[in-house]
Amino acid sequence: MKKILENALKNTGKADYVEIRLEKKESTSIHFQGKKLEKIDCSQQMGGSVRALVKGGWSFVTFNQYDKLKEKVGQAINIATLIGREKSRLAEVPPVVEVVKRELNKDFRQVSLKEKKELIENYNNIILNYSPKIQSTNVIYGDSFSTVYFANSEGSFIRHEKPNLIVSLTAIARDGDNVQMANESLGTVKGFKKAEDISLRAEKAAFRAVNLLKAKPVEGGEYTVVLDQTLGGVFIHEAFGHLSEADFLYEDDRMKNLMKLGTKFGFKKLNVIDDGSISNLLGSSKYDDEGVKTKKNYLIRNGILTGRLHSRETAKKMNEMPTGNARALNYRFKPIVRMTNTYIENGKTSFENLISGVKKGIYAKKFYGGNTTFEMFTFSAGEGFMIRDGKIAEPVKDVVLSGNLFTVLLNIESIGDDLKMIEAAGGCGKGGQAPLPVSFGSPHLRIKKVVVGGK
Amino acid sequence: MERLIKKVKEKVDSAELFRLKSKTVPVNFEVGKLKSVDISDYEGQALRVINKGKIGFSSVVGGNESDSIIEKAIATSEFGIKAGFDFPTTTKPKVENELKIYDSKIKDKSVTGMIKIGEAMIEQIKDFDKNLRCDITILKHNNEIEYLNSKGAAFSYKKTFLSYSMMIQKVEEKDILMIYSSLDSGEDKLKSQDLTDELLEKLKWGENIENIKSGRMPVIFTPNAAMVLILPIVSGLNGNTVLKKISPLANKKEQKIWGDFFFLYSDGTIDFTLGSAPFDDEGIRMRRLPLIEKGCIKNFYYDLQTAGIAGENSTGNGMRHSIQSAPAPGISNLVLGEGNASFSDMVKDVKEGIIVDQVLGLGQGNVISGAFSNNVQLGFKIKNGKITGRIKNVMIAGNAIEELKNMAALGNKARWIDGKYKFPHIYLKSLSVSTKQN
């Protein structure tokens, strides 16, 4: 393969930079809905792409046949030439030649379809048999193993292996017209073993869905909110993380000004990190999809904006160091600036002390999803409780939190001491590339003045 | 294709092969500058078999045609669900008024021509205000579908699509205003002027920032935002959620729930729209299916398998979400019937309320129950019948099934959204709005 790629990258003429990615992928998915096996299938994918840079203009060509690589490279260079109008600028990184393998604890490619199906069916049955109020389920298993070959015109050749396995357990409970859902999920790069013992999670999902039937809708308004580790993680990913991705501001002077390093951005004890080099988390990878080595990047230190996430282009154009955050969902997409494993560092406050001072607030846990447009963010909790006089009180539902980034990070009042990294099914979406595997985490957090939507 | 079907036919009861070939070319402008051009070729095929009465499915993207797809499909059929249908035996001959979904002018559009369109749009925005950030994508798409099954049915068609999308961003101090919209059509007849006009009008409405108080108030949803209210309804009319009884609308067929002027259709017969095709993705002719008429639920929508189990007929709504997914009930184009009120009449009617144009968190939360709760990403305040400015830090929430009973009026000028949803303005008498107290 190395030869083929080297050959295709010979004589790239007027191009300033060319890279090729080829990918082979096998995947399996199984889906139970209620008592029925809704879907079971196996698929194979094979494809590739060429990205070329000529005088600052990028082109990107994708295809499913490998036989005409040289021609595709030519096509990419030709289109890029059409649009290039300035000087190409990419941060310099050393060329890498390496094979990056992954160790799996029980390789799911060796596990029979029958075994996978029976495991998932068992989780499905646990939920279905939990209570007569359980109306239905959505239990999904998915695994995929990709081998990605990366080569560029600077002499890099990297073979990555990208395994991924998810289990998503959704319980749907119903009482008359009242329908409620709860989800527990798992995502991992570590192999089949991790999926084998999560019966307790299936029970938890069922328990929460049934419990939500009794919950009253939360009353809309402004509250002091305590977030659990999952929501705290979603929160830092959605509300702040996306703003630290340099690709939305590197050519936008007004934005750059807003996000100047050194700006006070949050509560003085807040530290936020993105680190793709942690081993074996969902967002981990030794090199990113531009062949840049990943590392630990402080985004906020003591409440001050100290760093951001880069591709080679954004790093050069902002005169900062590359961070190894250019990631592509697969060969059909170009690498763009993405998070990897993003988290808030531990503080010193115990959970008890975090809630004890709250007279009327909300304890929000788990999540359905989140969304952001830079300044504004919104995310929904999967489970909620009122906090009254410093104690967890009655459950509430439909808790959707929303706010403005610039104020909310300053409104963090207290940071817990119980950081947990969350690896869930699903993933991050940006520029049509979803779901990209990421992990996130946080200790419990207390934030004042958060807008909660409701009746 | 024939070879594969012939081969698989020897091993199973029946089989179908679906093949997709597509080419997408987006020209991207970022911060007012030409940034990149992509050419994306894609081809894949999916095999669905019925083997000993059970369904098997497998797909392959790229690579050479091989028989491994047959083995995998048969392997999955061992655990597959019981088939509630068989593949159609004929795909009826073309009807007289042939559906128009292909425009060769789009396929032949040059990259240089597309660059010029984007540059002209940027020029216009810069003329208005040179400090605005402007991101544009001009995209052309064409695909070819081929279908063949072992029962003798076969069809193929080609479809084109053109899309102009634009985002304008204005940054002042710590205030970021983002306005997004797009125009989409299967025909090469888009007028970029319509898009720039729309965005600049909203920019003008949003010049001031206004405060509102939390509470219930009249809310007008623009066509861009109408999906907030319609998505829960469409989820509830899906034959699959009805069959599983998780839809709150499951037992309500032929029941009148909403006002007389509420009409909703799944319509795959409209020329040059993204959702139209002669057949759905499993060979059933697409049609105009009434979902709701005069506020009364008329039909749920089905694919072959779901219909078979429910004892219904497919409504021509068997859609493949991607080449890797087997058909499931899906909407072709979604058309919400127009009312008789103009947008300006709606605004005039409001003493104090808001307009919602863009939201965050669409489809987030417990959609199937009807519940929605969204951050208003772009919204405006109405005071005494006039739009006075933009609102920030506002959330709307409610239950769509309930709130739509409160419809004061529907707009008389529907607009196509994303090339497949035709929505007018929706005016609700009252909806819960929460905001941050400053």
Interface residues (C-beta under 8 A of the other chain):
Chain A: S27 Q33 G34 K36 L37 E38 K39 I40 D41 C42 S43 Q44 Q45 M46 G47 G57 W58 S59 F60 V61 T62 F63 N64 Q65 Q75 I79 A80 L82 I83 R85 L113 K114 K117 Q135 S136 I172 R174 D177 N178 V179 Q180 M181 G220 G221 E222 E251 D252 R254 M255 L258 R332 K334 Y368 G369 G370 N371 T372 T373 F374 E375 M376 F377 T378 F379 S380 K397 D398 V400 S402 G403 N404 F406 K449 V451 V452 G453 G454 K455
Chain B: E30 V31 K33 L34 K35 S36 V37 D38 I39 S40 D41 Y42 E43 G44 G56 F57 S58 S59 V60 V61 G62 G63 S68 I69 K72 A75 T76 E78 F79 G80 I81 V111 T112 I115 N131 R133 Q169 V171 K174 D175 I176 M178 S214 N240 K244 K245 I246 P248 Q324 S325 A326 L360 G361 G363 Q364 G365 N366 I368 S369 A371 S373 N374 N375 Q377 K392 N393 M395 I396 A397 G398 S432 S434 T435 K436 Q437
